[in-house]
Amino acid sequence: MVKTEAMCAVLSVLVNQHQYGTPLSQDDLVKRAAVEHEGDAKDAIEELARAEYPCVRVNPAQGVLLDNSRFGEALDFLVLKCNRDPQELKWRCSHYEGWHTHEWWPPDK
């Protein structure tokens, strides 16, 4: 099972370094995530690409990037699972076009 801390670190790097869809190489992303074990960061990337919040796309030729169609879910993951401040994310991601309809706390299932 992938550790939430590793997933938070990887997703934080992707959001903090988000440059309108510019991918990061997997090696660069792993280094920037600064996870204790390199394998944990690689597992986190794979999990974020297929998990409950599939908000990351992995293209072996280009690298890893946020799935812009699932950007809101990436922000939700950071708030709900990683304890990131919603206001800081809103400031950092002011280009996100979904702010006017975004709800931070998803309804109970």
Rosetta blueprint (number, residue, H / E / L):
1 M L
2 V L
3 K L
4 T H
5 E H
6 A H
7 M H
8 C H
9 A H
10 V H
11 L H
12 S H
13 V H
14 L H
15 V H
16 N H
17 Q L
18 H L
19 Q L
20 Y L
21 G L
22 T L
23 P L
24 L E
25 S L
26 Q H
27 D H
28 D H
29 L H
30 V H
31 K H
32 R H
33 A H
34 A L
35 V L
36 E L
37 H L
38 E H
39 G H
40 D H
41 A H
42 K H
43 D H
44 A H
45 I H
46 E H
47 E H
48 L H
49 A H
50 R H
51 A L
52 E L
53 Y L
54 P L
55 C L
56 V E
57 R E
58 V E
59 N E
60 P L
61 A L
62 Q L
63 G E
64 V E
65 L E
66 L E
67 D L
68 N H
69 S H
70 R H
71 F H
72 G H
73 E H
74 A H
75 L H
76 D H
77 F H
78 L H
79 V H
80 L H
81 K L
82 C L
83 N L
84 R L
85 D L
86 P H
87 Q H
88 E H
89 L H
90 K H
91 W H
92 R H
93 C L
94 S L
95 H L
96 Y L
97 E L
98 G L
99 W H
100 H H
101 T H
102 H L
103 E L
104 W L
105 W L
106 P L
107 P L
108 D L
109 K L
